[in-house]
Amino acid sequence: MNRLKIKATTVVMMMLCLMYFITYVDRVNVSTAAGQFSTELGLSNTQLGFIFSAFAYPYMVFQFIGGWVSDRYGAKRTLIVCAFIWAAATVLTGMAGGFLSLVAARMLLGLGEGATFPASTSAMAAWVPKDKRGFAQGITHAAARLGNACAPLIVAALMTAYDWRFSFYLLGALSFGWVVLWYVTYTEKPVDHPRITQQELSVLPVPKPRRIDAPGTYGRLFKRMLPVSSVYFCYNWILWLMLSWIPMYFMHKYNMNIKSAVLFTSGVFFAGVVGDLLGGMISDKLLRKTGNVKLARSYLVAVCMACTGLSLIPVLLFQEPLYSLIFLAMALFFNEMTVGPMWAVPMDIASDRAGTASGIMNGTAATATIISPVLAGYLIDQTGNWTLPFLISIGVLAFGVLMTFTMKPQNTFVAEEKQESKNFETLERKEAIAK
């Protein structure tokens, strides 16, 4: 029976994977449903672009706040609050009656999901060994891409059986269920978990006491993370172009019905699942074999991002749906291979502030999730050209390749502590010696 017992660390990772899966289903369900509600509500492609991107405004802001909150108050409480908000937002999306109410619901969803990834990164910094961080980020983001791949199938099936509104109600209920599971399975410190073993604890990072930062520490960390954020901006650009517009791309460019478009879209997104898994595994293997953090993170990201751009070129040249499926899938595969190493970088640079550092990275890069879908919708409306957004993306990715060489994940961020904190620590040591 003991052999069947699941490790505490595995349970935590399973819960985080489930969260990533649910959040990405809740993010992209609107893309599949758009084909139905845009007709029902009389929305243009430009309006759809604003609805898709409305999620990103509060999401971007709460990346910064949420990362700091999770480092300060813990991932457990942070994610419980976040999950309640995003679950409610999903239900409210199904109740929307027009453009403004859809935008409002999507903004509420962005607010709820804004702190989720920084908070989960903060949890991973405590629950995952250093040489498995790439894999941990890869497998959780693979779960997110699995959510992308399954969302069109799930939503299309529910829309066919019921309507687009019911799909949001059901997915909202699933999100509420995750809150309960997270509450009963996660502890802030691994040592406090009732099922943790000494063997598991022996390979986990030694927890560091939280100190009061000196003034200007956040600004210094923001500056340190800026090159990383720039690279992640380029990753986000192509990701959110695909998440927002791929179903509509197949429907309108190739005159597909929703069922065919959903199958093609899911095929593209399933390639991302594989990319996430491989990227994290390769990054960790390179780190264990060479000990070279720059090779395992920066160089790997540069190669994958270059391959993403190259994969988009045939999409511009060939006008057949099968070719579009193959090369868009290749592009997303290579784009997702960057995720494991990219999300490991904040933990490499600032392990004890992983939530804050990853929040800075993802929050700054979230500007791409605002610009990319809206610009694509505008260009499509103005030109009728569904491949033009991919041409622009190639240039964005070329910039990302250049910026990878400025990330320097091998250089650890050293924070200065507030003087009062240092004095308090000294006093604690003196009292301990006296005792």
C-alpha positions in Angstrom: 0.0 0.0 0.0 2.9 2.4 0.8 4.1 2.0 -2.8 0.7 3.4 -4.0 1.0 6.5 -1.8 1.5 9.7 -3.8 4.3 12.0 -2.6 3.3 15.3 -1.1 5.5 17.1 -3.7 3.7 15.2 -6.5 0.3 16.2 -5.1 1.3 19.9 -5.1 2.5 19.7 -8.7 -0.7 17.9 -9.7 -2.8 20.7 -8.1 -0.8 23.4 -9.9 -1.1 21.5 -13.2 -4.9 21.3 -12.7 -4.9 25.1 -12.0 -3.0 25.9 -15.1 -5.3 23.7 -17.2 -8.5 25.3 -15.8 -7.2 28.9 -16.1 -6.3 28.5 -19.7 -9.6 26.8 -20.5 -11.2 29.9 -18.9 -9.0 32.2 -20.9 -9.5 30.9 -24.4 -13.1 29.5 -24.2 -14.2 33.0 -25.4 -12.3 32.5 -28.7 -14.3 29.4 -29.6 -17.6 30.8 -28.4 -16.9 34.0 -30.3 -18.1 32.5 -33.6 -21.6 32.1 -32.0 -21.9 35.1 -29.7 -20.4 37.6 -32.2 -23.3 36.9 -34.5 -25.9 36.9 -31.7 -24.6 40.2 -30.3 -23.6 41.8 -33.6 -19.9 42.3 -32.9 -17.2 43.3 -35.4 -13.7 41.8 -35.5 -12.2 44.9 -33.9 -14.7 44.6 -31.0 -13.8 40.9 -30.7 -10.1 42.0 -30.5 -11.0 44.3 -27.6 -12.9 41.6 -25.8 -10.0 39.1 -26.3 -7.5 41.7 -25.0 -9.6 43.1 -22.1 -8.4 40.2 -20.0 -4.9 41.6 -20.2 -5.3 45.0 -18.7 -5.9 44.0 -15.0 -3.9 40.8 -15.6 -0.9 42.9 -16.4 -1.3 45.1 -13.3 -1.9 42.3 -10.9 1.1 40.3 -12.1 3.2 42.9 -10.3 1.0 43.2 -7.2 0.2 39.4 -7.1 3.8 38.4 -7.2 4.7 40.6 -4.2 1.6 39.5 -2.3 2.3 35.8 -2.8 5.9 36.2 -1.6 4.7 38.1 1.4 1.4 36.3 2.4 1.9 33.0 0.8 0.7 31.1 -2.3 -2.1 29.3 -0.5 -4.1 32.4 0.5 -3.3 34.3 -2.7 -4.5 31.5 -5.0 -7.7 30.9 -3.0 -8.7 34.5 -3.4 -7.7 34.5 -7.1 -9.6 31.4 -7.9 -12.8 32.7 -6.4 -12.5 35.8 -8.6 -11.8 34.1 -11.8 -14.5 31.5 -11.2 -17.1 34.2 -10.7 -15.8 36.0 -13.8 -16.3 32.9 -15.9 -19.9 32.6 -14.8 -20.5 36.3 -15.4 -19.2 35.9 -19.0 -22.0 33.5 -19.7 -24.4 36.1 -18.4 -23.1 38.9 -20.6 -25.6 40.7 -22.8 -23.3 42.8 -25.1 -19.9 44.3 -25.9 -19.5 46.2 -22.6 -20.6 43.4 -20.3 -18.3 41.0 -22.1 -15.4 43.4 -21.7 -16.2 43.8 -18.0 -16.3 40.0 -17.4 -13.0 39.5 -19.2 -11.4 42.2 -17.2 -12.6 40.6 -14.0 -11.1 37.3 -15.2 -7.8 39.0 -15.8 -7.9 40.5 -12.3 -8.5 37.0 -10.8 -5.8 35.2 -12.9 -3.3 38.0 -12.6 -1.5 36.6 -9.6 -1.9 33.0 -10.4 1.4 32.3 -12.2 3.6 34.4 -9.9 2.0 32.7 -6.9 2.5 29.3 -8.3 6.1 30.1 -9.1 6.5 31.2 -5.5 5.1 27.8 -4.5 7.5 26.0 -6.8 10.5 27.8 -5.5 9.7 26.2 -2.1 8.5 22.8 -3.4 10.8 22.0 -6.4 14.5 21.3 -6.4 16.7 23.7 -8.4 17.6 21.2 -11.1 13.9 20.3 -11.7 12.6 23.9 -12.1 12.6 23.8 -15.8 10.6 20.6 -15.9 8.2 21.9 -13.2 7.5 25.0 -15.2 7.3 23.0 -18.4 4.8 20.5 -17.1 2.5 23.1 -15.6 2.6 25.1 -18.8 2.0 21.9 -20.7 -1.2 21.6 -18.7 -2.0 25.1 -19.7 -1.6 24.3 -23.4 -3.6 21.1 -22.8 -6.3 23.5 -21.6 -5.9 25.5 -24.8 -6.2 22.3 -26.9 -9.2 20.9 -25.0 -11.1 24.2 -24.6 -12.3 24.4 -28.2 -13.4 20.8 -28.1 -15.1 21.2 -24.7 -16.8 24.5 -25.6 -17.9 23.4 -29.0 -19.5 20.2 -27.6 -21.3 22.2 -24.9 -22.4 24.8 -27.4 -23.8 22.1 -29.7 -25.6 20.3 -26.8 -26.8 23.5 -25.1 -25.5 27.0 -26.0 -22.4 29.2 -25.5 -23.6 30.5 -22.2 -24.0 27.1 -20.5 -20.3 26.3 -21.3 -19.2 29.3 -19.2 -21.5 28.3 -16.3 -20.1 24.7 -16.2 -16.5 25.9 -16.5 -17.0 28.4 -13.7 -18.3 25.6 -11.4 -15.1 23.6 -12.2 -13.0 26.6 -11.1 -14.9 26.8 -7.8 -14.2 23.1 -7.2 -10.4 23.7 -7.5 -10.5 26.2 -4.6 -11.7 23.5 -2.2 -9.0 21.0 -3.4 -6.3 23.6 -3.1 -7.3 24.5 0.5 -7.1 20.9 1.7 -4.0 19.7 -0.1 -1.4 22.6 0.1 0.7 23.9 2.9 2.9 27.0 2.7 6.0 25.3 4.0 6.8 21.8 2.8 7.9 20.8 6.4 4.3 21.5 7.6 2.7 19.1 5.2 1.3 16.0 7.0 2.4 13.6 4.3 5.8 15.0 3.5 8.8 12.6 3.9 12.3 13.3 5.0 13.6 12.1 1.7 11.5 14.8 -0.1 12.6 17.5 2.3 16.3 16.6 1.9 16.3 17.7 -1.8 14.1 20.8 -1.4 15.6 24.3 -1.1 16.3 25.5 2.4 13.7 28.1 3.3 15.0 31.6 3.9 13.5 33.9 6.5 11.7 36.8 4.9 13.5 40.1 5.6 12.4 43.7 5.2 13.9 45.0 1.9 15.8 48.3 1.8 14.2 51.1 -0.1 14.6 50.8 -3.9 14.9 47.0 -3.9 11.9 46.5 -6.1 13.2 49.0 -8.6 16.5 47.3 -8.7 14.8 43.9 -9.3 12.6 45.4 -12.0 15.6 46.7 -13.8 17.4 43.3 -13.4 14.4 41.5 -14.9 13.8 44.0 -17.8 15.8 42.0 -20.4 14.0 38.8 -19.3 10.6 40.6 -19.6 11.5 41.8 -23.1 12.1 38.3 -24.3 8.9 37.0 -22.7 7.0 39.9 -24.4 8.0 38.4 -27.7 6.9 34.9 -26.6 3.5 36.4 -25.5 3.0 38.2 -28.7 2.7 35.1 -30.9 1.0 33.1 -28.1 -1.9 35.5 -27.7 -2.2 36.0 -31.4 -2.8 32.3 -31.7 -5.0 31.9 -28.6 -7.3 34.7 -29.7 -7.5 34.3 -33.4 -6.7 30.7 -34.5 -10.3 29.4 -34.5 -11.5 32.5 -36.4 -8.5 32.2 -38.8 -9.5 28.7 -39.9 -13.2 29.6 -40.1 -12.8 32.7 -42.2 -9.6 32.2 -44.2 -10.6 28.7 -45.3 -14.4 28.9 -44.9 -14.5 26.1 -42.4 -17.5 25.3 -40.2 -17.0 25.5 -36.4 -16.4 21.8 -36.0 -13.6 21.6 -38.6 -12.1 24.9 -37.2 -12.1 23.5 -33.7 -10.3 20.3 -34.8 -7.6 22.3 -36.6 -7.2 24.7 -33.7 -6.9 21.8 -31.2 -4.2 20.2 -33.4 -2.2 23.4 -33.2 -2.6 23.7 -29.4 -1.7 20.0 -28.8 1.7 20.7 -30.4 2.2 23.4 -27.7 1.6 20.7 -25.0 4.6 18.7 -26.3 6.7 21.8 -26.7 6.2 22.7 -23.0 7.2 19.3 -21.8 10.3 19.0 -24.0 11.5 22.5 -23.3 11.5 22.1 -19.6 13.1 18.7 -19.7 15.9 19.7 -22.1 16.6 22.8 -20.1 17.1 20.9 -16.9 19.1 18.1 -18.6 21.5 20.8 -20.0 21.8 22.3 -16.6 22.6 19.0 -14.9 25.0 18.0 -17.6 26.9 21.2 -18.0 26.2 23.3 -15.0 25.9 26.2 -17.4 22.7 28.2 -16.6 23.2 30.5 -19.5 23.3 27.6 -22.0 20.3 25.8 -20.3 18.2 28.9 -20.3 19.2 31.8 -22.6 20.8 29.9 -25.5 18.0 27.3 -25.6 15.4 30.1 -25.7 17.2 31.8 -28.5 17.2 28.7 -30.7 13.6 27.9 -30.0 12.4 31.5 -30.7 14.3 31.5 -34.0 12.7 28.3 -35.0 9.3 29.8 -34.1 9.8 32.6 -36.5 11.1 30.3 -39.3 8.0 28.1 -38.9 5.7 31.1 -39.6 7.2 31.8 -43.0 5.5 28.9 -44.8 2.2 30.1 -43.3 2.6 33.2 -45.4 3.7 31.4 -48.5 1.3 28.4 -48.7 -2.5 28.9 -48.8 -3.7 25.4 -47.9 -5.4 24.6 -44.6 -3.2 21.5 -44.0 0.0 23.5 -44.5 -1.3 26.1 -42.1 -2.1 23.5 -39.5 1.4 21.9 -39.8 3.4 25.1 -39.7 1.3 26.9 -37.1 1.6 23.7 -34.9 5.4 23.8 -35.4 5.5 27.5 -34.5 3.6 27.0 -31.3 5.7 23.9 -30.5 8.9 25.9 -30.6 7.3 28.9 -29.0 6.2 26.7 -26.0 9.7 25.1 -25.7 10.8 28.5 -24.4 8.4 28.5 -21.5 10.1 26.0 -19.1 13.5 27.8 -19.2 11.9 31.3 -19.2 9.9 30.7 -16.1 12.9 29.0 -14.4 14.9 32.2 -14.9 13.1 34.2 -12.2 13.8 31.4 -9.8 17.4 31.3 -10.9 17.9 35.1 -10.5 15.8 35.6 -7.3 14.8 32.4 -5.7 13.6 33.9 -2.4 11.6 36.5 -4.4 10.5 34.2 -7.2 6.9 35.4 -7.0 7.9 39.0 -7.3 10.5 38.4 -10.1 8.1 36.2 -12.2 5.3 38.8 -11.6 7.6 41.5 -13.1 8.5 39.3 -16.0 4.9 38.2 -16.8 3.4 41.6 -16.0 5.7 43.6 -18.2 5.3 41.0 -21.0 1.5 41.1 -20.6 1.5 44.3 -22.7 1.8 42.0 -25.7 -1.5 40.3 -24.7 -3.1 43.7 -25.0 -1.5 44.9 -28.2 -1.3 41.7 -30.3 -5.0 40.6 -30.4 -6.3 44.2 -31.0 -3.7 45.0 -33.7 -4.5 41.7 -35.4 -8.3 42.4 -35.4 -7.7 45.9 -36.7 -5.4 44.7 -39.5 -7.9 42.0 -40.5 -10.8 44.5 -40.6 -8.8 47.0 -42.6 -7.1 44.7 -45.1 -9.0 41.4 -45.0 -5.6 39.7 -44.8 -5.5 37.0 -42.2 -1.8 36.2 -42.5 -0.5 39.8 -42.1 -0.4 39.5 -38.3 2.0 36.5 -38.6 4.3 38.6 -40.8 4.6 41.2 -38.0 5.1 38.4 -35.5 8.3 37.2 -37.3 9.8 40.6 -36.8 8.9 40.6 -33.1 10.4 37.1 -32.6 13.7 38.3 -34.3 13.9 41.0 -31.7 13.3 38.4 -29.0 16.2 36.3 -30.2 18.6 39.2 -29.9 17.3 40.0 -26.4 18.0 36.5 -25.1 21.7 37.3 -24.9 21.0 40.0 -22.4 19.1 38.0 -19.8 22.1 36.6 -17.8 20.3 34.1 -15.6 23.6 33.0 -14.1 23.9 36.4 -12.3 21.9 36.1 -9.0 20.1 39.1 -7.7 21.3 40.2 -4.2 18.8 42.2 -2.3 19.8 44.7 0.4 17.9 44.5 3.7 16.5 47.4 5.6 18.8 48.4 8.5 16.2 47.7 11.1 15.8 44.2 9.8 19.6 43.6 10.1 19.7 45.0 13.6 16.7 42.8 14.6 18.5 39.7 13.2 21.7 40.5 15.1 19.6 40.9 18.3 18.0 37.5 17.7 21.4 35.9 17.3 22.7 37.5 20.6 19.6 36.3 22.5 20.0 32.8 21.1 23.7 32.7 22.2 22.8 34.0 25.7 20.2 31.2 26.1 
